[in-house]
Structures are given as structure tokens and as C-alpha cells.
């Protein structure tokens, strides 16, 4: 199973920083974790970037059992300067 790492708002919405998913593509990973963790995570996933083993990925990117899939929401912030 692929290891999925969730960061920032995705981690907060899922209530965990990682999970394992049996999937063959990034799209399947996204669908599975959306079903597993519910609509709060699904709404966050729409804005996230996905990386597989440190490389940018899209829905059709293959995922194998030893891969690490990182779910990264956009980062916001700054200073009021």
C-alpha cells in the first residue's frame, strides 16, 4: 500500500498526518482518502498539490505499493509590514 502524507489543512481536515491506501493512480488515492475522511477533506483536496516520491503528480500518475504520496494545500500568509 502507498503511504499518504497529509499536510497543513489536509492534515487538520483528516485528523491524521498519514494513512495507507491501496491504489494504482493518484486519482484513486484522492478518491479513497476523500471517502475515508469525508467532505471536510474533499473540500481541501480541491486546492491541493500532489507529489509522488518528491515529484509533482497528476490524477493519472501511477502509484505503487512502496510510493509516498504527499498532499500539500496551498500555503498562505505574509506579514502586515
C-alpha positions as CSV (number, residue, x, y, z in Angstrom):
1,X,0.0,0.0,0.0
2,X,1.1,3.5,-0.7
3,X,1.8,5.8,2.2
4,X,-0.2,9.1,2.0
5,X,1.2,12.1,3.9
6,X,-1.2,14.9,4.6
7,X,0.0,18.4,5.5
8,X,-1.5,21.6,6.9
9,X,-5.2,22.0,6.3
10,X,-5.4,18.5,4.7
11,X,-4.0,17.0,7.9
12,X,-6.4,19.0,10.1
13,X,-9.4,18.0,8.0
14,X,-8.4,14.3,8.0
15,X,-7.4,14.3,11.7
16,X,-4.2,12.5,10.9
17,X,-0.9,13.1,9.2
18,X,-0.7,9.8,7.3
19,X,-2.6,6.9,6.1
20,X,-2.1,3.9,3.8
21,X,-4.0,3.5,0.6
22,X,-4.3,0.6,-1.9
23,X,-4.4,2.5,-5.2
24,X,-2.8,2.4,-8.7
25,X,-3.1,6.1,-9.5
26,X,-3.1,9.5,-7.8
27,X,-6.7,9.9,-8.7
28,X,-7.6,6.7,-6.9
29,X,-5.6,7.8,-3.9
30,X,-7.6,11.1,-3.8
31,X,-10.9,9.3,-4.2
32,X,-10.1,6.8,-1.5
33,X,-9.0,9.4,1.1
34,X,-11.9,11.6,0.3
35,X,-14.3,8.7,1.0
36,X,-12.3,7.7,4.1
37,X,-12.1,11.1,5.8
38,X,-15.3,12.8,4.4
39,X,-16.4,16.1,2.9
40,X,-14.2,18.3,5.0
41,X,-11.1,16.8,3.4
42,X,-12.7,16.7,0.0
43,X,-13.2,20.4,0.0
44,X,-9.5,20.9,0.9
45,X,-8.3,18.4,-1.7
46,X,-9.7,20.6,-4.5
47,X,-6.9,23.2,-3.8
48,X,-4.1,20.8,-3.0
49,X,-1.0,19.8,-5.0
50,X,0.1,16.2,-5.0
51,X,3.6,14.8,-5.1
52,X,4.7,11.2,-5.5
53,X,8.1,10.4,-4.2
54,X,9.1,14.1,-4.4
55,X,7.9,14.6,-8.0
56,X,4.8,16.7,-8.9
57,X,1.9,14.4,-9.9
58,X,-1.5,14.5,-11.6
59,X,-4.5,12.2,-11.3
60,X,-3.2,9.7,-13.9
61,X,0.3,9.4,-12.3
62,X,0.9,5.8,-11.3
63,X,1.2,4.9,-7.6
64,X,2.8,1.7,-6.4
65,X,2.8,-0.1,-3.0
66,X,6.1,1.4,-1.9
67,X,5.4,5.0,-3.0
68,X,4.9,8.0,-0.8
69,X,2.1,10.4,-1.9
70,X,2.2,13.9,-0.3
71,X,-0.9,16.1,-0.2
72,X,0.0,19.7,0.1
73,X,-2.5,22.5,0.4
74,X,-1.5,26.0,-0.8
75,X,0.4,28.0,1.7
76,X,-0.8,31.4,2.6
77,X,0.5,34.1,4.9
78,X,2.8,37.0,4.9
79,X,3.3,40.0,7.2
80,X,1.3,43.0,7.9
81,X,4.5,45.0,7.4
